[in-house]
Amino acid sequence: MKRFNVKCGTLLLLLLLFSTMLAPLGAAANAPYPGYNYSYWENTNPSAIPYLPGEILDGIDEEYGRLRSPEDVFVTQDHDIYLLDSGNNRILVFDEGFTFIRSIEEFKNGSEIDQFNHPQGIFVTDDGFIYVADTNNQRVVELTKDGEFIREIGKPESDVIRAGFEYYPVKIAVDQAKRIYVIGRGIYDGIIEFDSDGHFSGFTGANRVTFNPIEYVWRVFATREQRAQMSLFIPIEFNNLALDDEGFIYTTNSERNTNTPIQRLNPTGEDVLRKQGYHDPIGDLEIAHVGHYAGSSTFIDIDVNNYGVYSALDLNRGRVFTYDEDGNLLYVFGQIGEQRGTFRNPVAIARLGEDVLVLDKGFNRITRFEATEFGSLVNQAVMHYHKGNDQESANYWHEVLKLNTNYEVAYVGIGKALLMEGQNREAMVYFENGNSRQYYSKAFKRYRQEVMREHFGTVMTGVFALALFYVVFRTYRRIRRGGERVAAK
C-alpha cells in the first residue's frame, strides 16, 4: 500500500510539472501568437509578449455606423482620435475611450456643399487644424477643428515638375512651421513640400535609384522589344511618413528587399536614421522565400513618440516592429490571421499614450493594444534613458531581465548606466552578456586607464627599484672585476 502511494505521488508530481511546462504564463495565455525577438546572431529567441489586444472599434451597432475601408488614423496631443473612414468619405472623431464625438462628412466650400472622394491621409496640428489628403479629388483640404472649410491645395505647379506628373495625394504631415509634406501615389521624385501659404517648394528626400546588376547586363544585350518590356530603373516610392518632435521626417517605402525601408530625413532630405543596434531596422531577419508571406517585411506606416521610439507596421505579415532611437529592436507583436488581435489588411498605426492603435482595412476596425508588464517596463527603461536618467533606466532593465533573461538590450542598458557611474569592470560583464562589442571596448579602455592610474605609483616604484638594482649590480660587477685583475697581476 505504501509503495502504491509512493507511485501515485510520483505520478501526480510528474503530471503537475508537465502541466506547468505546458501552461502559458501571464500575458502569453491571452496572446494569439508567440512572442519573439532577434538575438545578436540573427536567430529568433522566445520573448515575453509586449502588447495584448484590448478594445475594438468597428462601428457595428453604433450611431455612426459600420466602418468601410478605413485608410488612416491620427491621435492628437489631447488623445482625441481622428479616423479617416475612406469608404464612407468621412472623418470620425473619438475620445481616448473610443466614445464617439462627431462626424465630418461634408463642408461648405464657397457657396457649394463639398465632400471628400476616397481620402487616404489625415493629419491634425497641435492647434486643431485638420489636413486631409483627398486622394480622388486630387487635392489637400484644410479644415478647422469643427470641420469648417479653410482652403484646398491642388496640384503643384513648377518648371521642375516632369511632364505627365499626376497628383493623387495619399499621406500628409504638417510641421511646426506649417510646412506641408505630401506623399503622392506613383510619385518617385520624393516628398512634395508646400510652404505655409500652400505654394509648392520642391521635393525632399528622393530615394536613390536601385537596380539589379544582372538586369543591367541583360539590358546591354537585349533587343529593343525586350528592353521595352523590362522595368525601368526608377527611385523607390515613399508610402507613408511621420514627424518627430525635432521636425525630422520618418518615412517608409513600398519596396521589398531594400536596405532602407525606414528613413529619418533631416531638413536637407538626407537620411540620418541611427543604425547602432545589432541589425538594421528592416523588420524580420528570418524570412521565407516561398509561400503567401514570402519575402522581407513591407512597411506600410510608421509612428514615432516623443522619446525617439518608433514603430513600423509590416503589411506583409501584420507585425509591429518597435525600435529605440539607436535602432535597437525592442519588441515585436501582431500577425496576419482571423483571431482577435490579428489582422487581415493592416494599413495604419498610431500611439495613444502607451497604448498602440492598429487600423485594419480588411476587418474594418481599430484594435487597441495595451502594454503588458514586460512592454511597459521596456518603454519606461527607454524613456528614462532618453531623458538622461541612467540609474532609473537600469532599474527598469533589471526588472525586464526577470521576465526575459535573453533580452540583450537590457544588459546593454544596465552596462551603460554602470559606465556612466565609472563602474567599468562591472559594465564590461553586462556588455559581454549583451554582445555589445562597441561598448565593451569602450568600457575595457576605461578600465585599463583606471588600473593604470590606480597602480601607477606601485609600477613606477618597481621600475625605479629595478633600475636602481641594475645600476648597483653593474657597479658591483665592475668593481669586482677590477679587483680580480689586480689580484691576477
Protein Blocks (a to p, Z undefined) as FASTA:
>chain_A
ZZmmmmmmmmmmmmmmmmmmmpcghjlmmpcbdcddddfkopacddddfbdcddddehpa
panopaehiabdcddfkopacdddfknopaddddfkopafbdcfbdcehjaccddehiab
dcddfkopacdddfknopaddddfkopafbdcdddddfklcghiacddfbdcddfkopac
dddehianbccdddfkopafbdehiacddddfklmmmmmmpcfklmmmpccddddddfbd
cddfkopacdddfbehiablbccddfkopacbdcfbfbdcebjfbdcfedjkgcjdddfb
dcddfeopacdddfknopacdddfkopafbdcddddjbehiafbdcbdcdehjbccdddf
klopaddddddfklmmmmmmmmmmmnopamlmmmmmmmmmmmomklmklmmmmmmmmmmn
opamlmmmmmmmnopaklmmmmmmmmmmmmmmmmmmmmmmmmmmmmmmmmmmmmmmmmmm
mmmmmmmZZ
